[in-house]
Amino acid sequence: MKRFLRKFSDDDKGAVTVDWVVITAGVVSLGIAVTTLITTNTETLASSAATAIAASGN
């Protein structure tokens, strides 16, 4: 039993997988944040441009 526990505690094959999952989650979260920021600012810019165009047509 001691041998099994020692072998189990020394096995770190899954640690690399966990690292990649964390890195991937961070990249995906950053992508979502950037997409949200760009979308929001684009909608604001388009609304401002539409208002300016409408105001200059009168």
PyMOL commands that set and color helices and strands:
alter all, ss='L'
color gray80, all
select helices_A, chain A and resi 2-10+13-57
alter helices_A, ss='H'
color red, helices_A
deselect
rebuild
show_as cartoon
